[in-house]
Amino acid sequence: MNENKVVRIGISHDQRMRNSLGDGYVPCEVSGRYLLLKGGDKKLGYVNVDVRTQTESGDKLLCELVLHHDDLIKALQSLKLD
């Protein structure tokens, strides 16, 4: 096969990050920040969430949150998107 005829199809930055970080990646739509859900404690119902940002020098952790799964679901369900 002639390699000159191979056309590379680019992917978006968000898709590249999802491919790299997995389904726990939740990007901010207006900045380089994102949430990274890392799992948690099933027995206690906690979810570990990193708040991270993309900088010129690489990825940086801003803070880590430990949230209760039910509180997170309740907050998301209470949002009314118009």
Sine and cosine of phi, psi and omega as CSV:
sin_phi,cos_phi,sin_psi,cos_psi,sin_omega,cos_omega
0.00,0.00,0.67,-0.74,-0.01,-1.00
-0.98,0.22,0.88,-0.47,-0.07,-1.00
-0.94,0.34,-0.32,0.95,0.02,-1.00
-0.94,0.35,-0.32,0.95,-0.03,-1.00
-1.00,-0.07,0.02,1.00,0.02,-1.00
-0.98,0.19,0.83,-0.55,0.01,-1.00
-0.96,-0.27,0.86,-0.52,0.03,-1.00
-0.99,0.12,0.73,-0.68,0.03,-1.00
-0.97,-0.24,0.87,-0.49,-0.03,-1.00
-0.96,0.27,0.39,-0.92,0.09,-1.00
-0.85,-0.53,0.38,-0.92,-0.02,-1.00
-0.95,0.32,0.30,-0.95,0.05,-1.00
-0.86,0.51,-0.70,0.72,0.00,-1.00
-0.88,0.48,-0.66,0.75,0.02,-1.00
-0.92,0.40,-0.63,0.78,0.04,-1.00
-0.89,0.46,-0.67,0.74,0.02,-1.00
-0.91,0.41,-0.67,0.74,0.04,-1.00
-0.88,0.48,-0.67,0.75,0.03,-1.00
-0.89,0.46,-0.61,0.80,-0.05,-1.00
-0.98,0.19,-0.68,0.74,-0.14,-0.99
-0.98,-0.20,-0.29,0.96,0.04,-1.00
1.00,-0.07,-0.16,-0.99,-0.09,-1.00
-0.94,0.34,-0.24,0.97,0.00,-1.00
-0.98,0.19,-0.01,1.00,-0.01,-1.00
-0.99,0.15,0.84,-0.54,0.03,-1.00
-0.78,-0.63,0.97,-0.24,-0.09,-1.00
-0.99,0.15,0.49,-0.87,0.19,-0.98
-0.99,0.17,0.65,-0.76,-0.06,-1.00
-0.99,0.14,-0.19,0.98,-0.08,-1.00
-0.83,-0.56,0.00,1.00,0.01,-1.00
-0.56,-0.83,0.01,-1.00,0.03,-1.00
-1.00,0.07,0.22,0.98,-0.02,-1.00
-1.00,0.02,0.36,-0.93,0.04,-1.00
-0.36,-0.93,0.34,-0.94,0.13,-0.99
-0.99,-0.13,0.58,-0.81,0.09,-1.00
-0.78,-0.63,0.97,-0.24,0.02,-1.00
-0.98,0.19,0.85,-0.53,-0.17,-0.99
-0.94,-0.35,0.19,0.98,-0.07,-1.00
0.97,-0.24,-0.40,-0.92,-0.01,-1.00
0.18,-0.98,-0.47,-0.88,-0.05,-1.00
-0.91,-0.40,0.96,-0.27,-0.02,-1.00
-0.87,0.49,-0.64,0.77,-0.06,-1.00
-0.88,0.47,-0.68,0.73,-0.01,-1.00
-1.00,-0.02,-0.26,0.97,0.03,-1.00
0.99,0.13,0.39,0.92,-0.02,-1.00
-1.00,-0.08,0.49,-0.87,0.08,-1.00
-0.83,-0.56,0.77,-0.64,0.07,-1.00
-1.00,-0.01,0.79,-0.62,-0.03,-1.00
-0.77,-0.64,0.82,-0.57,0.12,-0.99
-1.00,-0.07,0.68,-0.73,0.18,-0.98
-0.98,-0.21,0.89,-0.46,-0.12,-0.99
-0.80,-0.60,0.27,-0.96,0.05,-1.00
-0.64,-0.77,0.46,-0.89,0.10,-0.99
-1.00,-0.06,0.81,-0.59,0.06,-1.00
-0.85,-0.53,0.13,-0.99,0.02,-1.00
-0.88,0.47,-0.51,0.86,-0.02,-1.00
-1.00,-0.03,0.07,1.00,0.04,-1.00
0.81,-0.58,-0.27,-0.96,-0.05,-1.00
-0.99,0.14,0.65,-0.76,-0.04,-1.00
-0.71,-0.70,0.72,-0.69,0.07,-1.00
-0.99,0.15,0.83,-0.56,0.05,-1.00
-1.00,0.00,-0.73,0.69,0.06,-1.00
-0.26,-0.97,0.26,-0.97,0.06,-1.00
-0.88,-0.47,0.71,-0.70,0.04,-1.00
-0.92,-0.39,0.60,-0.80,0.14,-0.99
-0.88,-0.48,0.95,-0.30,-0.11,-0.99
-0.92,-0.40,0.49,-0.87,0.09,-1.00
-0.99,0.16,0.76,-0.65,-0.06,-1.00
-0.80,0.61,-0.74,0.68,-0.04,-1.00
-0.90,0.43,-0.60,0.80,0.04,-1.00
-0.91,0.42,-0.65,0.76,0.01,-1.00
-0.90,0.43,-0.73,0.69,0.02,-1.00
-0.89,0.45,-0.70,0.72,-0.01,-1.00
-0.88,0.48,-0.69,0.73,0.01,-1.00
-0.90,0.44,-0.68,0.73,0.01,-1.00
-0.91,0.41,-0.63,0.78,-0.01,-1.00
-0.95,0.32,-0.43,0.90,-0.03,-1.00
-0.98,0.17,-0.23,0.97,0.01,-1.00
-0.93,0.37,0.72,-0.70,0.06,-1.00
-0.94,-0.35,0.95,-0.32,0.00,-1.00
-1.00,-0.06,0.87,-0.49,-0.01,-1.00
-1.00,-0.09,0.00,0.00,0.00,0.00
